[in-house]
C-alpha cells in the first residue's frame, strides 16, 4: 500500500476533519461571528493597541505543527479585539458600513463552495446568481427598468477602484474604435478625460495604469455645493479639442467621497452627448442612495450613462469586497476585451447563455463568488427595506448637520447631500479671531492644526471615529454615516466626544 494511502483508500495526509471536530469548528467560529454581529458596540470603535503589541500577538514564527482548535479560536477572538469595529454605530470614518448577518453568512457559504466564477461553464449556478444580482442592482438605482436600458449588463468587481479602471479601459477602447469613422483623433495627440476637482483618487490612478497618464485627467472646478461646474466642463472640452487634444470621456460623481455631492448628471450627460464622449458615473459611494425616495431626484440622468460603478459593500451593507460595474451596452465592453479567449479558456458551448464568460467584460480571470452575499441580501430584505435603511442614514446625517449648525463651537463646512457631514471644531476665541479679516488666514491655519489633533485623539479614544477631508483648503472633520444601527443619540455622543477632546487641545501655530 502506498505511503499516502490508508485502508479504505483515503489519504493519510488529508486535511479533512473528523465529523465531530468539523462540527465543533463550525460552532466555535459561528459563535464568534454571532457575538460580533449581535453586539458590535461591545468593543471600542478603535482598539487600545500598538504596532509593537500586534507584532507580539500575531508576528510569531511559522508553526510546524498545528496549534489546535482551542488556541486557534482564542487567537481569532483576539483578532476581533484588535480590529477597528466597522459595525459599531459610532464608526464614521471613510465609508465603512457594517455587514448584515445575511451577507456575512452568505459569504461563509460562498467561501465553502469556493467557486471560481469565470464563466457559465466553470460555475453555472453562481454565474446566473451574479447576472441576476447585477440586474437587480441596476434596477435599484434606476439604471434598468421598463423602457430604460433593458439590455444593460455588467459584473461584480473587488470594489469601486477596479470598476472604474475597467470602465475607463472600455471607454478608451470604445472611443478609439469609433475614431476612424468620426474623425475625432489627431495623430499622436493625448487622449483626455474630464472630472471635477472632487473626483475620487481611483480615476487618476486608473489613467496612470492605462498608460494615459494622470496629467490627462483634466480637472474641472466645482461649485459652492462641490458639484462639477457644467459650464466650465463644456468650455474645457471645447478648448482642449481646439488645441489638438482628444477628449474621450467625462466622469461624473454620484456621491463624492469627501462630501457626498452628486454632480448634475443630466447636464453632464448632455455635454458628453454633444461631444461624443463616453459618460461614466462613479457612484461607488452614493449611487445606491438612488433607491431612497427622498434622494431619487438627485440621480436624474444616471440612466443616460454609458457605465456606472457602485459598491454593494458600502451602501448595500454587504461584506467587503464587492463592487459593481454596469454597462448600458455590454457589447461595447465585450468588444474592448475581444481576443482574450485563447488556449485553455476557450469556450466550446454553442448555446449563448452557456457560452457566457465574465472575462469578456472585465480584467479578472479568477473571480470569487461575490454575488451570493448581494443576491441573498436583496432576496432576504427586499428593495424597500434596503432603501429605508439608506433613507435612515441620510436623515441621521441631516440631524448631525442641524446639531453642528446650532452649536457655537462647531462650523458646518459643506452641505449634507447624502450621508456625509463635514464640519470643524471652532473654540470661542478662534471664532472671534475669524471675524478679523486681517487674522482670518492665520486663524484658519491654526484651526486646521487643532482639528487634525482633535481627530487623532477621537480616533484613538475608542468612543467614536471620524475621518477627515480638505475642503477649499480647510481641514474638515468628516462623518460618513452608512450604518443602519446609528441613531441620533450616537450623533450627540460623538459631538460631545469631539467637543471634550477639543477643549483638551490648545490652539497653536505648529
Secondary structure as GFF3:
##gff-version 3
##sequence-region A 1 510
A	DSSP	alpha_helix	19	38	.	.	.	ID=ss1
A	DSSP	three_ten_helix	40	42	.	.	.	ID=ss2
A	DSSP	alpha_helix	51	58	.	.	.	ID=ss3
A	DSSP	alpha_helix	69	81	.	.	.	ID=ss4
A	DSSP	beta_strand	91	92	.	.	.	ID=ss5
A	DSSP	alpha_helix	101	113	.	.	.	ID=ss6
A	DSSP	alpha_helix	124	140	.	.	.	ID=ss7
A	DSSP	beta_strand	153	157	.	.	.	ID=ss8
A	DSSP	alpha_helix	160	182	.	.	.	ID=ss9
A	DSSP	beta_strand	191	196	.	.	.	ID=ss10
A	DSSP	alpha_helix	201	209	.	.	.	ID=ss11
A	DSSP	three_ten_helix	214	216	.	.	.	ID=ss12
A	DSSP	beta_strand	217	220	.	.	.	ID=ss13
A	DSSP	alpha_helix	230	242	.	.	.	ID=ss14
A	DSSP	beta_strand	246	253	.	.	.	ID=ss15
A	DSSP	alpha_helix	265	274	.	.	.	ID=ss16
A	DSSP	beta_strand	278	283	.	.	.	ID=ss17
A	DSSP	three_ten_helix	287	291	.	.	.	ID=ss18
A	DSSP	three_ten_helix	293	299	.	.	.	ID=ss19
A	DSSP	three_ten_helix	302	304	.	.	.	ID=ss20
A	DSSP	beta_strand	307	310	.	.	.	ID=ss21
A	DSSP	alpha_helix	312	315	.	.	.	ID=ss22
A	DSSP	beta_strand	323	327	.	.	.	ID=ss23
A	DSSP	alpha_helix	330	336	.	.	.	ID=ss24
A	DSSP	three_ten_helix	343	345	.	.	.	ID=ss25
A	DSSP	three_ten_helix	352	355	.	.	.	ID=ss26
A	DSSP	three_ten_helix	358	360	.	.	.	ID=ss27
A	DSSP	alpha_helix	371	405	.	.	.	ID=ss28
A	DSSP	beta_strand	410	412	.	.	.	ID=ss29
A	DSSP	beta_strand	420	425	.	.	.	ID=ss30
A	DSSP	alpha_helix	428	434	.	.	.	ID=ss31
A	DSSP	three_ten_helix	437	439	.	.	.	ID=ss32
A	DSSP	alpha_helix	440	461	.	.	.	ID=ss33
A	DSSP	beta_strand	465	471	.	.	.	ID=ss34
A	DSSP	beta_strand	474	480	.	.	.	ID=ss35
A	DSSP	alpha_helix	488	503	.	.	.	ID=ss36
###
